[in-house]
Amino acid sequence: MGLTEQLFGNGAERFSDCVEIKIAELNEKYKDFLSKEKIDLSTAYMISFGQSGSGRVGFGRTQDISPEIDSEIDKILHECAEKHLQKL
């Protein structure tokens, strides 16, 4: 069991996994544009977990890529959060 799971429960781990999987799918969808622009979507967002016992999880985009991709990243973050973080 990882430290994140110990502090936040397995919902946080599932949230992180959900985001990683969906960002990888998005990366594949826009691979031609992203490779041409030398953009790595794995660094286009961040997830931060609060200090011990606070139960806070923060997430958001770290860069603007294009309106369409930005919107999809925001949607992924919010959908995964709604699905996995409700019980935190």
Phi and psi in radians as a Rosetta constraint file:
Dihedral C 1 N 2 CA 2 C 2 CIRCULARHARMONIC -1.370 0.35
Dihedral N 2 CA 2 C 2 N 3 CIRCULARHARMONIC 2.880 0.35
Dihedral C 2 N 3 CA 3 C 3 CIRCULARHARMONIC -1.047 0.35
Dihedral N 3 CA 3 C 3 N 4 CIRCULARHARMONIC -0.724 0.35
Dihedral C 3 N 4 CA 4 C 4 CIRCULARHARMONIC -1.044 0.35
Dihedral N 4 CA 4 C 4 N 5 CIRCULARHARMONIC -0.768 0.35
Dihedral C 4 N 5 CA 5 C 5 CIRCULARHARMONIC -1.152 0.35
Dihedral N 5 CA 5 C 5 N 6 CIRCULARHARMONIC -0.659 0.35
Dihedral C 5 N 6 CA 6 C 6 CIRCULARHARMONIC -1.086 0.35
Dihedral N 6 CA 6 C 6 N 7 CIRCULARHARMONIC -0.739 0.35
Dihedral C 6 N 7 CA 7 C 7 CIRCULARHARMONIC -1.394 0.35
Dihedral N 7 CA 7 C 7 N 8 CIRCULARHARMONIC -0.657 0.35
Dihedral C 7 N 8 CA 8 C 8 CIRCULARHARMONIC -2.050 0.35
Dihedral N 8 CA 8 C 8 N 9 CIRCULARHARMONIC -0.037 0.35
Dihedral C 8 N 9 CA 9 C 9 CIRCULARHARMONIC 1.456 0.35
Dihedral N 9 CA 9 C 9 N 10 CIRCULARHARMONIC 3.003 0.35
Dihedral C 9 N 10 CA 10 C 10 CIRCULARHARMONIC -1.291 0.35
Dihedral N 10 CA 10 C 10 N 11 CIRCULARHARMONIC -0.177 0.35
Dihedral C 10 N 11 CA 11 C 11 CIRCULARHARMONIC -1.089 0.35
Dihedral N 11 CA 11 C 11 N 12 CIRCULARHARMONIC -0.664 0.35
Dihedral C 11 N 12 CA 12 C 12 CIRCULARHARMONIC -1.166 0.35
Dihedral N 12 CA 12 C 12 N 13 CIRCULARHARMONIC -0.711 0.35
Dihedral C 12 N 13 CA 13 C 13 CIRCULARHARMONIC -1.135 0.35
Dihedral N 13 CA 13 C 13 N 14 CIRCULARHARMONIC -0.746 0.35
Dihedral C 13 N 14 CA 14 C 14 CIRCULARHARMONIC -1.139 0.35
Dihedral N 14 CA 14 C 14 N 15 CIRCULARHARMONIC -0.652 0.35
Dihedral C 14 N 15 CA 15 C 15 CIRCULARHARMONIC -1.057 0.35
Dihedral N 15 CA 15 C 15 N 16 CIRCULARHARMONIC -0.871 0.35
Dihedral C 15 N 16 CA 16 C 16 CIRCULARHARMONIC -1.043 0.35
Dihedral N 16 CA 16 C 16 N 17 CIRCULARHARMONIC -0.777 0.35
Dihedral C 16 N 17 CA 17 C 17 CIRCULARHARMONIC -1.104 0.35
Dihedral N 17 CA 17 C 17 N 18 CIRCULARHARMONIC -0.741 0.35
Dihedral C 17 N 18 CA 18 C 18 CIRCULARHARMONIC -1.022 0.35
Dihedral N 18 CA 18 C 18 N 19 CIRCULARHARMONIC -0.832 0.35
Dihedral C 18 N 19 CA 19 C 19 CIRCULARHARMONIC -1.103 0.35
Dihedral N 19 CA 19 C 19 N 20 CIRCULARHARMONIC -0.807 0.35
Dihedral C 19 N 20 CA 20 C 20 CIRCULARHARMONIC -1.039 0.35
Dihedral N 20 CA 20 C 20 N 21 CIRCULARHARMONIC -0.760 0.35
Dihedral C 20 N 21 CA 21 C 21 CIRCULARHARMONIC -1.133 0.35
Dihedral N 21 CA 21 C 21 N 22 CIRCULARHARMONIC -0.820 0.35
Dihedral C 21 N 22 CA 22 C 22 CIRCULARHARMONIC -1.226 0.35
Dihedral N 22 CA 22 C 22 N 23 CIRCULARHARMONIC -0.582 0.35
Dihedral C 22 N 23 CA 23 C 23 CIRCULARHARMONIC -1.184 0.35
Dihedral N 23 CA 23 C 23 N 24 CIRCULARHARMONIC -0.655 0.35
Dihedral C 23 N 24 CA 24 C 24 CIRCULARHARMONIC -1.093 0.35
Dihedral N 24 CA 24 C 24 N 25 CIRCULARHARMONIC -0.697 0.35
Dihedral C 24 N 25 CA 25 C 25 CIRCULARHARMONIC -1.133 0.35
Dihedral N 25 CA 25 C 25 N 26 CIRCULARHARMONIC -0.711 0.35
Dihedral C 25 N 26 CA 26 C 26 CIRCULARHARMONIC -1.129 0.35
Dihedral N 26 CA 26 C 26 N 27 CIRCULARHARMONIC -0.683 0.35
Dihedral C 26 N 27 CA 27 C 27 CIRCULARHARMONIC -1.025 0.35
Dihedral N 27 CA 27 C 27 N 28 CIRCULARHARMONIC -0.737 0.35
Dihedral C 27 N 28 CA 28 C 28 CIRCULARHARMONIC -1.175 0.35
Dihedral N 28 CA 28 C 28 N 29 CIRCULARHARMONIC -0.723 0.35
Dihedral C 28 N 29 CA 29 C 29 CIRCULARHARMONIC -1.058 0.35
Dihedral N 29 CA 29 C 29 N 30 CIRCULARHARMONIC -0.683 0.35
Dihedral C 29 N 30 CA 30 C 30 CIRCULARHARMONIC -1.931 0.35
Dihedral N 30 CA 30 C 30 N 31 CIRCULARHARMONIC 0.432 0.35
Dihedral C 30 N 31 CA 31 C 31 CIRCULARHARMONIC -1.007 0.35
Dihedral N 31 CA 31 C 31 N 32 CIRCULARHARMONIC -0.656 0.35
Dihedral C 31 N 32 CA 32 C 32 CIRCULARHARMONIC -1.128 0.35
Dihedral N 32 CA 32 C 32 N 33 CIRCULARHARMONIC -0.859 0.35
Dihedral C 32 N 33 CA 33 C 33 CIRCULARHARMONIC -1.092 0.35
Dihedral N 33 CA 33 C 33 N 34 CIRCULARHARMONIC -0.793 0.35
Dihedral C 33 N 34 CA 34 C 34 CIRCULARHARMONIC -1.152 0.35
Dihedral N 34 CA 34 C 34 N 35 CIRCULARHARMONIC -0.707 0.35
Dihedral C 34 N 35 CA 35 C 35 CIRCULARHARMONIC -1.218 0.35
Dihedral N 35 CA 35 C 35 N 36 CIRCULARHARMONIC -0.655 0.35
Dihedral C 35 N 36 CA 36 C 36 CIRCULARHARMONIC -1.095 0.35
Dihedral N 36 CA 36 C 36 N 37 CIRCULARHARMONIC -0.684 0.35
Dihedral C 36 N 37 CA 37 C 37 CIRCULARHARMONIC -1.555 0.35
Dihedral N 37 CA 37 C 37 N 38 CIRCULARHARMONIC -0.045 0.35
Dihedral C 37 N 38 CA 38 C 38 CIRCULARHARMONIC 0.978 0.35
Dihedral N 38 CA 38 C 38 N 39 CIRCULARHARMONIC 0.889 0.35
Dihedral C 38 N 39 CA 39 C 39 CIRCULARHARMONIC -1.942 0.35
Dihedral N 39 CA 39 C 39 N 40 CIRCULARHARMONIC 2.338 0.35
Dihedral C 39 N 40 CA 40 C 40 CIRCULARHARMONIC -1.948 0.35
Dihedral N 40 CA 40 C 40 N 41 CIRCULARHARMONIC 1.954 0.35
Dihedral C 40 N 41 CA 41 C 41 CIRCULARHARMONIC -1.163 0.35
Dihedral N 41 CA 41 C 41 N 42 CIRCULARHARMONIC -0.336 0.35
Dihedral C 41 N 42 CA 42 C 42 CIRCULARHARMONIC -1.178 0.35
Dihedral N 42 CA 42 C 42 N 43 CIRCULARHARMONIC -0.251 0.35
Dihedral C 42 N 43 CA 43 C 43 CIRCULARHARMONIC -1.905 0.35
Dihedral N 43 CA 43 C 43 N 44 CIRCULARHARMONIC 0.160 0.35
Dihedral C 43 N 44 CA 44 C 44 CIRCULARHARMONIC -1.523 0.35
Dihedral N 44 CA 44 C 44 N 45 CIRCULARHARMONIC -0.056 0.35
Dihedral C 44 N 45 CA 45 C 45 CIRCULARHARMONIC -2.509 0.35
Dihedral N 45 CA 45 C 45 N 46 CIRCULARHARMONIC 2.878 0.35
Dihedral C 45 N 46 CA 46 C 46 CIRCULARHARMONIC -2.444 0.35
Dihedral N 46 CA 46 C 46 N 47 CIRCULARHARMONIC 2.613 0.35
Dihedral C 46 N 47 CA 47 C 47 CIRCULARHARMONIC -2.211 0.35
Dihedral N 47 CA 47 C 47 N 48 CIRCULARHARMONIC 2.249 0.35
Dihedral C 47 N 48 CA 48 C 48 CIRCULARHARMONIC -2.215 0.35
Dihedral N 48 CA 48 C 48 N 49 CIRCULARHARMONIC 2.433 0.35
Dihedral C 48 N 49 CA 49 C 49 CIRCULARHARMONIC -1.881 0.35
Dihedral N 49 CA 49 C 49 N 50 CIRCULARHARMONIC 2.307 0.35
Dihedral C 49 N 50 CA 50 C 50 CIRCULARHARMONIC -1.076 0.35
Dihedral N 50 CA 50 C 50 N 51 CIRCULARHARMONIC 3.026 0.35
Dihedral C 50 N 51 CA 51 C 51 CIRCULARHARMONIC -1.205 0.35
Dihedral N 51 CA 51 C 51 N 52 CIRCULARHARMONIC 2.820 0.35
Dihedral C 51 N 52 CA 52 C 52 CIRCULARHARMONIC -0.701 0.35
Dihedral N 52 CA 52 C 52 N 53 CIRCULARHARMONIC 2.148 0.35
Dihedral C 52 N 53 CA 53 C 53 CIRCULARHARMONIC 1.399 0.35
Dihedral N 53 CA 53 C 53 N 54 CIRCULARHARMONIC -0.125 0.35
Dihedral C 53 N 54 CA 54 C 54 CIRCULARHARMONIC -1.292 0.35
Dihedral N 54 CA 54 C 54 N 55 CIRCULARHARMONIC -0.498 0.35
Dihedral C 54 N 55 CA 55 C 55 CIRCULARHARMONIC 1.241 0.35
Dihedral N 55 CA 55 C 55 N 56 CIRCULARHARMONIC 0.260 0.35
Dihedral C 55 N 56 CA 56 C 56 CIRCULARHARMONIC -1.682 0.35
Dihedral N 56 CA 56 C 56 N 57 CIRCULARHARMONIC 2.398 0.35
Dihedral C 56 N 57 CA 57 C 57 CIRCULARHARMONIC -2.218 0.35
Dihedral N 57 CA 57 C 57 N 58 CIRCULARHARMONIC 2.247 0.35
Dihedral C 57 N 58 CA 58 C 58 CIRCULARHARMONIC -1.994 0.35
Dihedral N 58 CA 58 C 58 N 59 CIRCULARHARMONIC 2.617 0.35
Dihedral C 58 N 59 CA 59 C 59 CIRCULARHARMONIC -2.731 0.35
Dihedral N 59 CA 59 C 59 N 60 CIRCULARHARMONIC 2.696 0.35
Dihedral C 59 N 60 CA 60 C 60 CIRCULARHARMONIC 3.047 0.35
Dihedral N 60 CA 60 C 60 N 61 CIRCULARHARMONIC 3.004 0.35
Dihedral C 60 N 61 CA 61 C 61 CIRCULARHARMONIC -1.371 0.35
Dihedral N 61 CA 61 C 61 N 62 CIRCULARHARMONIC 2.590 0.35
Dihedral C 61 N 62 CA 62 C 62 CIRCULARHARMONIC -1.848 0.35
Dihedral N 62 CA 62 C 62 N 63 CIRCULARHARMONIC -0.145 0.35
Dihedral C 62 N 63 CA 63 C 63 CIRCULARHARMONIC -2.706 0.35
Dihedral N 63 CA 63 C 63 N 64 CIRCULARHARMONIC 2.750 0.35
Dihedral C 63 N 64 CA 64 C 64 CIRCULARHARMONIC -1.698 0.35
Dihedral N 64 CA 64 C 64 N 65 CIRCULARHARMONIC 2.259 0.35
Dihedral C 64 N 65 CA 65 C 65 CIRCULARHARMONIC -1.940 0.35
Dihedral N 65 CA 65 C 65 N 66 CIRCULARHARMONIC -1.085 0.35
Dihedral C 65 N 66 CA 66 C 66 CIRCULARHARMONIC -2.736 0.35
Dihedral N 66 CA 66 C 66 N 67 CIRCULARHARMONIC 2.690 0.35
Dihedral C 66 N 67 CA 67 C 67 CIRCULARHARMONIC -0.945 0.35
Dihedral N 67 CA 67 C 67 N 68 CIRCULARHARMONIC -0.727 0.35
Dihedral C 67 N 68 CA 68 C 68 CIRCULARHARMONIC -1.174 0.35
Dihedral N 68 CA 68 C 68 N 69 CIRCULARHARMONIC -0.848 0.35
Dihedral C 68 N 69 CA 69 C 69 CIRCULARHARMONIC -1.182 0.35
Dihedral N 69 CA 69 C 69 N 70 CIRCULARHARMONIC -0.728 0.35
Dihedral C 69 N 70 CA 70 C 70 CIRCULARHARMONIC -0.995 0.35
Dihedral N 70 CA 70 C 70 N 71 CIRCULARHARMONIC -0.777 0.35
Dihedral C 70 N 71 CA 71 C 71 CIRCULARHARMONIC -1.091 0.35
Dihedral N 71 CA 71 C 71 N 72 CIRCULARHARMONIC -0.719 0.35
Dihedral C 71 N 72 CA 72 C 72 CIRCULARHARMONIC -1.175 0.35
Dihedral N 72 CA 72 C 72 N 73 CIRCULARHARMONIC -0.683 0.35
Dihedral C 72 N 73 CA 73 C 73 CIRCULARHARMONIC -1.119 0.35
Dihedral N 73 CA 73 C 73 N 74 CIRCULARHARMONIC -0.802 0.35
Dihedral C 73 N 74 CA 74 C 74 CIRCULARHARMONIC -1.009 0.35
Dihedral N 74 CA 74 C 74 N 75 CIRCULARHARMONIC -0.754 0.35
Dihedral C 74 N 75 CA 75 C 75 CIRCULARHARMONIC -1.103 0.35
Dihedral N 75 CA 75 C 75 N 76 CIRCULARHARMONIC -0.776 0.35
Dihedral C 75 N 76 CA 76 C 76 CIRCULARHARMONIC -1.031 0.35
Dihedral N 76 CA 76 C 76 N 77 CIRCULARHARMONIC -0.860 0.35
Dihedral C 76 N 77 CA 77 C 77 CIRCULARHARMONIC -1.032 0.35
Dihedral N 77 CA 77 C 77 N 78 CIRCULARHARMONIC -0.798 0.35
Dihedral C 77 N 78 CA 78 C 78 CIRCULARHARMONIC -1.243 0.35
Dihedral N 78 CA 78 C 78 N 79 CIRCULARHARMONIC -0.708 0.35
Dihedral C 78 N 79 CA 79 C 79 CIRCULARHARMONIC -1.129 0.35
Dihedral N 79 CA 79 C 79 N 80 CIRCULARHARMONIC -0.759 0.35
Dihedral C 79 N 80 CA 80 C 80 CIRCULARHARMONIC -1.144 0.35
Dihedral N 80 CA 80 C 80 N 81 CIRCULARHARMONIC -0.672 0.35
Dihedral C 80 N 81 CA 81 C 81 CIRCULARHARMONIC -1.119 0.35
Dihedral N 81 CA 81 C 81 N 82 CIRCULARHARMONIC -0.813 0.35
Dihedral C 81 N 82 CA 82 C 82 CIRCULARHARMONIC -1.059 0.35
Dihedral N 82 CA 82 C 82 N 83 CIRCULARHARMONIC -0.649 0.35
Dihedral C 82 N 83 CA 83 C 83 CIRCULARHARMONIC -1.318 0.35
Dihedral N 83 CA 83 C 83 N 84 CIRCULARHARMONIC -0.649 0.35
Dihedral C 83 N 84 CA 84 C 84 CIRCULARHARMONIC -2.010 0.35
Dihedral N 84 CA 84 C 84 N 85 CIRCULARHARMONIC -0.270 0.35
Dihedral C 84 N 85 CA 85 C 85 CIRCULARHARMONIC -1.895 0.35
Dihedral N 85 CA 85 C 85 N 86 CIRCULARHARMONIC 0.090 0.35
Dihedral C 85 N 86 CA 86 C 86 CIRCULARHARMONIC -1.062 0.35
Dihedral N 86 CA 86 C 86 N 87 CIRCULARHARMONIC -0.506 0.35
Dihedral C 86 N 87 CA 87 C 87 CIRCULARHARMONIC -1.638 0.35
Dihedral N 87 CA 87 C 87 N 88 CIRCULARHARMONIC 0.015 0.35
